[in-house]
Amino acid sequence: MSADPSASAPLRRTPLYDLHVSSGAKIVPFAGYDMPVQYPLGVLKEHLWTREKAGLFDVSHMGICWLHGPDHATTARALETLLPADILNLQPGQQRYSQLLATDGGILDDLMVTRPEGSERDGTLLLVVNAGCKDADYAHIAKHLPANVRLEVDDAHALIALQGPRAVTVLSKLVPGVEGMSFMSGRFATLDGSPVHLTRSGYTGEDGYEIAVPNTAVAAAWKLLTSSPDVEPIGLGARDSLRLEAGLCLYGHDIDTTTSPIEARLQWSIQKRRRDEGGFPGADRIRAELANGPSQRRVGIKPAGRAPAREGTEIQDMSGRAIGTITSGGFGPSVNGPVAMGYVESAHAELGTPIQLIVRGKPLPAAIANLPFTPHRYVR
Amino acid sequence: MAIEKFSKDHEWIRVEGDIATIGITVHAQDQLGDVVFVEVPEVGRKVAADEAVAVVESVKAASDVYSPVTGEVIETNGGLSATPGLVNEDAEGKAWFFKVRLSNPAELDALMDRAGYDAFVKDS
């Protein structure tokens, strides 16, 4: 997890802060916010609960913003100058994962882009970006937009995520019809009398929803959702172990300005039209890496023993030569053992390749492993 | 009767004769959260006071466990590697980490008693 870079600056709080404290959450600084890292259940049980039932996450520290332009093509083409996904062909109600890129193809942030439903919203896109990057992202995007496309930062909504196999059962009782949504789609709805926007997506590898709720209504929505016996509040600790098992990148750790989307194995998020046409930052490098392969790749890593290998751990080949570094590592509660990911030289990236991890000065045997560690259970 | 002392690094130490049993406190395990991995030192290892000799890892982080005293490791709790969760269940009992034969019992005087440790935790 990102340490807070400005420990002296006052930490911001989400509209759910008081509820977290009253439910016994342990609060830590994260990306400039006071956030719940765990509740009384504890990280391990919170993780397993989410995989078995449904976990509710406060992700209001993340940034929500809207782009408004005269029509979809104009807004989509403006955003496409900053990222490599096909936004032009995004259908109303469809969501896509992408990355804001630097001119050298490094990743400035990763984000979700949704084209909202409804013809009256033609020309509008909804973006959700990382908490630690949001101010820089907004400045970057605004600076590069044409005069007829406007960025609107949305400070009026909190964001909560209901994740796990029971999420659909719980939410469809409150918002009929959400069971019919497919993965990576979004819609407007009413939850507990409040207008919300929800998407069928998340950061756990499980089925679930992310719900943007007005700040003034989110405490009531949180209480309503957690009143279900299937729902427990889940902190950032389990959020991290869930996404790691699911093989999902954490910005600032698994991806950053020094890694390209191809090195990070995110090429699935670059649709064919964009590969063919280019026209995004770093296109030359990214197309060359697609054609020839990158020099390093993000891989899954399974330590052979019980000892977790943490972020920053050196990866060596079996002759003792350094070939890479772990970028996320820890204990996977569902795997019931250590799991990690990191970057290795491409020659060592093949599944099953034996490697060693230097933990507390000693080489621990490990192997390149398939990602995700736990199968995704998205509803397509 | 056993002497019970505590370190500022949140280890407990119980001394009978010249043998000290060492583990981490209930407060320490509470701060760590769910313990998923424990590494104890090898029997026979000479350890110095305040030397990192064992490791305890929770889901989130790895922490060193220090020996509060100088001496030789004479026994370790092998069961902890198979059931690290015991540290959460019984930190100051069954989940002891290692035993040391003291070479400098005077070091115990620098450690806190239970009341002193409780006050230390409250203030920190």
Chai-1 contact restraints between the chains, C-beta under 6 A:
chainA,res_idxA,chainB,res_idxB,connection_type,confidence,min_distance_angstrom,max_distance_angstrom,comment,restraint_id
A,G42,B,G33,contact,1.0,0.0,6.0,A-B,restraint_1
A,G42,B,D34,contact,1.0,0.0,6.0,A-B,restraint_2
A,V43,B,G33,contact,1.0,0.0,6.0,A-B,restraint_3
A,V43,B,D34,contact,1.0,0.0,6.0,A-B,restraint_4
A,V43,B,V59,contact,1.0,0.0,6.0,A-B,restraint_5
A,L44,B,D34,contact,1.0,0.0,6.0,A-B,restraint_6
A,L44,B,V59,contact,1.0,0.0,6.0,A-B,restraint_7
A,G237,B,K60,contact,1.0,0.0,6.0,A-B,restraint_8
A,S241,B,V59,contact,1.0,0.0,6.0,A-B,restraint_9
A,R306,B,F37,contact,1.0,0.0,6.0,A-B,restraint_10
A,A307,B,F37,contact,1.0,0.0,6.0,A-B,restraint_11
A,P308,B,F37,contact,1.0,0.0,6.0,A-B,restraint_12
A,P308,B,E57,contact,1.0,0.0,6.0,A-B,restraint_13
A,F331,B,V36,contact,1.0,0.0,6.0,A-B,restraint_14
A,F331,B,V59,contact,1.0,0.0,6.0,A-B,restraint_15
